[in-house]
Amino acid sequence: MPAPLPRQGRRGRTTYRAASLAAAALALSLPLSACSSGGAGGASAADGSTPSPSPTPTVDRAAYRHTLTGALGPLNSALRAVDSAHEGSALNTALDTASSRADAAADALQMTATPDDASPGNSQLVSALRALGQDLKSAGSAGGGRCATSPRVALGSAQSPQSVQAAGRALTALGYDTTLHLPRTQPAQHRRLTNGTLVRDGGRGGLGRLTVKNGTARDAVVTLTRGKRTAFSLYVRHGSNATVRSVNSGSYTVYFTTGDDWNGPKSSFTRECSFEKFDDHANFKTVRVTGGTQYTVLTFTLNKVFGGNARTSTVPAAEFPS
């Protein structure tokens, strides 16, 4: 008996319909694909360029001004304290505090976002503030011990205050207030005594005579001691000679210091100081002889000379006699 035709027919129709559906799906997909490709191509041909990215938002100027105020305010207060402090420990403490505040301000401004127009000036200000912090610290340490330059003189010779002012003017011109109250300074002094002045005289009653020749580039003070006692100190200007008479008999250690700007109250030069002593002692003798008295006459030359036989050694400043 032949197989039933309807079941085969249904399979055939089912296959046909599936094929038709696949064809329809293919037919539908082609226009979509063509539309997508053609649309993109049409858009590209229409304007000839690719879309530009969204612009990056600029830093708010008011926010940067607020950051400037917050960073520079504490520093300004510390600088005013330096301005009003008396010389000595109070001034040194104020300088140390201002140094820390300058470093903190530089850190804050280096980390902050800046408007495009303020970026160069902000970088300049950061560098200037770091230099100012170092100079404030150095000035605070300059006021102690021998060869003690006044902190205000040391700060007056520094370049960082001018750099801070220059950076501040650049930012202020753009509308960013960077007002800083820089402390007062003092110009370097050049105080000198008259050649041959006895800075200190412990009493003389002998017949000995000492001549000092100073061929160095700076003024000098020569000090003779016996044990721990200072006999006398003689000021000799550079390029000059000076003589002390009536030196008592005895063996003396001869010290000398050279430098610029003699600070009388501290008995020391304030700049370019050196502290030395002659390795050999100066021996003065007074001897009575037939027909009179013999006494010692010595000459010390502070600069090195050809044929000289006196050697010197460097002395720590703290060990130099007052």
C-alpha positions as CSV (number, residue, x, y, z in Angstrom):
1,M,0.0,0.0,0.0
2,P,1.5,3.4,-1.0
3,A,2.7,5.8,1.8
4,P,0.2,8.5,2.8
5,L,0.8,11.5,0.6
6,P,-0.6,14.2,3.0
7,R,2.3,13.6,5.6
8,Q,4.9,14.0,2.9
9,G,3.1,17.0,1.6
10,R,3.1,18.6,5.0
11,R,6.8,18.0,5.3
12,G,7.3,19.6,1.9
13,R,5.2,22.6,2.8
14,T,7.0,23.0,6.1
15,T,10.3,22.9,4.3
16,Y,9.1,25.4,1.7
17,R,7.8,27.8,4.4
18,A,11.0,27.6,6.3
19,A,12.9,28.4,3.2
20,S,10.5,31.2,2.4
21,L,10.9,32.6,5.9
22,A,14.7,32.4,5.6
23,A,14.5,34.2,2.3
24,A,12.3,36.8,3.8
25,A,14.6,37.3,6.7
26,L,17.5,37.6,4.3
27,A,15.5,40.0,2.2
28,L,14.7,42.1,5.3
29,S,18.3,42.1,6.5
30,L,19.8,43.3,3.3
31,P,18.0,46.6,3.2
32,L,18.8,47.2,6.9
33,S,22.5,46.5,6.3
34,A,22.5,48.6,3.2
35,C,20.7,51.4,5.1
36,S,23.2,51.2,7.9
37,S,26.2,51.2,5.6
38,G,24.8,53.8,3.2
39,G,23.7,56.0,6.1
40,A,27.2,56.1,7.6
41,G,28.7,56.6,4.2
42,G,26.2,59.4,3.4
43,A,26.9,61.1,6.7
44,S,30.7,61.0,6.1
45,A,30.3,62.3,2.6
46,A,28.0,65.1,3.8
47,D,30.4,66.8,6.3
48,G,33.8,65.3,5.5
49,S,34.9,65.2,9.2
50,T,34.7,63.1,12.3
51,P,32.9,64.3,15.3
52,S,35.1,66.3,17.7
53,P,35.4,65.3,21.4
54,S,33.6,67.2,24.1
55,P,35.7,70.1,25.4
56,T,37.4,69.6,28.8
57,P,35.9,71.9,31.4
58,T,38.4,74.6,32.6
59,V,39.3,75.1,36.2
60,D,37.1,77.6,38.0
61,R,38.9,80.9,38.6
62,A,37.1,81.6,41.8
63,A,38.2,78.2,43.2
64,Y,41.8,78.9,42.4
65,R,41.6,82.3,44.1
66,H,40.2,80.5,47.1
67,T,43.2,78.1,47.1
68,L,45.6,81.0,46.8
69,T,44.1,82.7,49.8
70,G,44.2,79.6,51.9
71,A,47.8,78.8,51.0
72,L,49.3,82.3,51.3
73,G,47.3,83.4,54.4
74,P,49.3,81.5,57.0
75,L,52.5,82.4,55.4
76,N,51.6,86.1,55.4
77,S,50.9,86.0,59.1
78,A,54.3,84.3,59.7
79,L,56.1,86.9,57.6
80,R,54.5,89.7,59.6
81,A,55.8,88.1,62.7
82,V,59.3,88.1,61.2
83,D,59.0,91.8,60.4
84,S,58.1,92.7,64.1
85,A,60.5,90.3,65.9
86,H,63.5,91.6,67.7
87,E,67.0,90.4,66.8
88,G,68.0,87.3,68.7
89,S,66.1,84.1,69.6
90,A,62.7,85.7,68.8
91,L,63.7,86.6,65.3
92,N,65.3,83.2,64.7
93,T,62.1,81.4,65.9
94,A,60.0,83.6,63.7
95,L,62.2,82.8,60.7
96,D,61.9,79.1,61.3
97,T,58.1,79.3,61.4
98,A,57.9,81.4,58.3
99,S,60.2,78.9,56.5
100,S,57.8,76.0,57.3
101,R,54.8,78.1,56.2
102,A,56.5,78.9,52.9
103,D,57.2,75.2,52.2
104,A,53.5,74.3,53.1
105,A,52.2,77.0,50.7
106,A,54.4,75.7,47.9
107,D,53.1,72.1,48.5
108,A,49.5,73.3,48.4
109,L,49.9,75.3,45.2
110,Q,51.8,72.5,43.5
111,M,49.0,70.1,44.1
112,T,46.1,72.4,43.1
113,A,44.5,72.5,39.7
114,T,45.0,75.9,38.0
115,P,43.2,77.8,35.2
116,D,45.1,77.7,32.0
117,D,46.1,81.4,32.2
118,A,47.5,80.9,35.7
119,S,49.5,77.8,35.2
120,P,52.9,79.4,34.3
121,G,52.6,81.9,37.1
122,N,51.6,79.3,39.6
123,S,54.6,77.1,38.7
124,Q,56.9,80.2,39.1
125,L,55.3,81.0,42.5
126,V,55.8,77.4,43.7
127,S,59.5,77.5,42.9
128,A,60.0,81.0,44.4
129,L,58.2,79.9,47.6
130,R,60.5,76.9,48.0
131,A,63.6,79.1,47.6
132,L,62.1,81.6,50.1
133,G,61.6,78.8,52.6
134,Q,65.3,77.8,52.3
135,D,66.5,81.4,52.6
136,L,64.4,82.1,55.7
137,K,65.8,79.0,57.3
138,S,69.4,79.9,56.4
139,A,68.9,83.5,57.7
140,G,67.7,82.1,61.0
141,S,70.9,80.1,61.4
142,A,73.1,83.0,60.4
143,G,72.6,85.0,63.5
144,G,74.4,82.7,66.0
145,G,78.0,82.3,67.0
146,R,81.1,83.9,65.6
147,C,81.0,85.5,62.2
148,A,77.4,86.2,62.9
149,T,75.7,88.0,60.0
150,S,72.4,89.7,61.0
151,P,69.5,87.6,59.7
152,R,68.0,90.7,58.1
153,V,71.3,91.3,56.2
154,A,71.4,87.7,55.1
155,L,67.8,87.8,53.9
156,G,68.4,91.1,52.2
157,S,71.1,89.5,50.0
158,A,68.9,86.6,49.0
159,Q,67.2,86.4,45.6
160,S,64.0,84.6,46.6
161,P,62.1,87.6,47.9
162,Q,62.4,89.3,44.5
163,S,61.4,86.0,42.8
164,V,58.3,85.8,45.0
165,Q,57.4,89.3,44.1
166,A,57.8,88.8,40.4
167,A,55.6,85.7,40.4
168,G,53.0,87.5,42.5
169,R,52.9,90.4,40.0
170,A,52.4,88.0,37.1
171,L,49.4,86.4,38.8
172,T,47.9,89.6,40.1
173,A,47.9,91.0,36.6
174,L,45.7,88.1,35.6
175,G,43.3,88.8,38.5
176,Y,44.7,86.4,41.1
177,D,45.6,88.3,44.3
178,T,49.0,87.0,45.7
179,T,49.8,89.8,48.1
180,L,52.6,88.9,50.5
181,H,54.0,91.1,53.2
182,L,57.7,90.3,52.9
183,P,59.8,91.2,56.0
184,R,62.1,94.2,56.2
185,T,65.8,93.6,55.5
186,Q,69.0,95.5,56.0
187,P,71.8,96.2,53.6
188,A,75.2,94.7,54.3
189,Q,77.4,96.9,56.5
190,H,81.1,97.6,56.2
191,R,82.2,98.6,59.7
192,R,85.9,99.0,60.3
193,L,88.1,100.3,63.1
194,T,91.0,102.6,62.7
195,N,94.2,100.8,61.9
196,G,96.2,100.1,65.0
197,T,93.2,100.2,67.4
198,L,93.6,98.0,70.5
199,V,90.3,96.1,70.6
200,R,91.3,94.7,74.0
201,D,94.2,95.6,76.3
202,G,94.9,93.5,79.4
203,G,97.7,95.8,80.5
204,R,101.2,96.2,79.2
205,G,104.3,97.4,81.0
206,G,107.2,95.7,79.3
207,L,109.6,96.8,76.6
208,G,108.8,94.3,73.9
209,R,107.5,95.4,70.5
210,L,105.2,93.6,68.0
211,T,104.6,94.7,64.5
212,V,101.9,93.0,62.4
213,K,101.8,93.2,58.6
214,N,98.5,92.5,57.0
215,G,98.9,91.7,53.3
216,T,95.6,89.8,53.1
217,A,92.5,91.0,51.3
218,R,90.6,91.6,54.5
219,D,91.0,93.4,57.8
220,A,92.3,91.4,60.7
221,V,92.4,91.3,64.5
222,V,95.5,89.8,66.1
223,T,95.2,88.5,69.6
224,L,98.0,87.4,72.0
225,T,97.2,85.2,74.9
226,R,99.1,83.7,77.8
227,G,97.4,80.6,79.0
228,K,93.7,81.4,78.9
229,R,94.2,85.1,79.5
230,T,94.1,87.6,76.6
231,A,96.9,90.1,76.8
232,F,95.7,92.3,73.9
233,S,94.0,92.3,70.6
234,L,95.1,94.6,67.7
235,Y,93.1,95.7,64.7
236,V,95.1,95.8,61.5
237,R,93.4,97.0,58.2
238,H,94.2,95.0,55.1
239,G,97.3,96.3,53.3
240,S,98.5,98.0,56.5
241,N,101.0,97.5,59.3
242,A,100.4,98.2,63.0
243,T,102.7,98.1,66.0
244,V,102.1,97.4,69.7
245,R,104.7,98.6,72.2
246,S,105.4,97.8,75.8
247,V,104.7,94.1,75.5
248,N,105.5,92.2,78.7
249,S,108.0,89.5,78.8
250,G,106.6,86.0,78.3
251,S,105.5,83.3,75.9
252,Y,102.4,84.1,73.9
253,T,100.1,82.2,71.5
254,V,99.3,84.4,68.5
255,Y,95.8,84.1,67.1
256,F,94.3,86.1,64.2
257,T,91.0,86.4,62.5
258,T,90.2,88.1,59.2
259,G,86.9,89.1,57.6
260,D,84.5,91.9,56.6
261,D,82.4,94.2,58.8
262,W,83.6,94.3,62.4
263,N,80.8,93.9,64.9
264,G,82.2,95.5,68.1
265,P,79.6,94.2,70.6
266,K,80.3,90.6,69.4
267,S,84.0,91.2,68.9
268,S,83.9,89.5,65.5
269,F,83.6,90.1,61.8
270,T,80.2,89.3,60.3
271,R,81.2,88.0,56.9
272,E,84.0,86.0,55.1
273,C,85.6,85.1,58.5
274,S,88.6,83.0,59.0
275,F,90.2,81.9,62.4
276,E,93.8,80.9,62.6
277,K,96.8,80.8,64.9
278,F,100.6,80.7,64.5
279,D,102.0,77.3,65.4
280,D,105.0,78.8,67.1
281,H,104.8,80.9,70.2
282,A,105.9,84.5,70.4
283,N,108.6,84.8,73.1
284,F,109.3,88.3,74.5
285,K,112.3,88.8,76.8
286,T,113.7,91.8,78.5
287,V,117.3,91.5,79.6
288,R,119.5,94.1,81.3
289,V,122.9,94.3,79.8
290,T,125.9,96.5,80.4
291,G,125.0,99.9,79.2
292,G,121.3,99.3,78.8
293,T,118.5,96.8,78.2
294,Q,117.9,94.3,75.5
295,Y,114.3,93.5,74.5
296,T,112.5,91.5,71.9
297,V,111.1,93.0,68.7
298,L,109.0,90.6,66.6
299,T,107.2,91.0,63.2
300,F,104.4,88.7,62.1
301,T,103.1,88.7,58.5
302,L,99.6,87.4,58.1
303,N,99.8,86.6,54.4
304,K,102.1,84.0,53.0
305,V,105.4,85.4,51.9
306,F,108.3,83.9,50.0
307,G,110.9,82.7,52.5
308,G,108.6,82.9,55.5
309,N,109.2,80.4,58.2
310,A,106.0,80.8,60.3
311,R,103.3,78.2,59.9
312,T,99.6,78.6,60.8
313,S,96.7,76.3,61.7
314,T,93.0,76.8,61.4
315,V,91.1,77.2,64.7
316,P,87.4,76.4,65.3
317,A,85.5,79.6,65.7
318,A,84.3,78.6,69.2
319,E,87.9,78.2,70.4
320,F,89.0,81.6,69.2
321,P,89.7,83.9,72.2
322,S,87.3,86.7,72.9
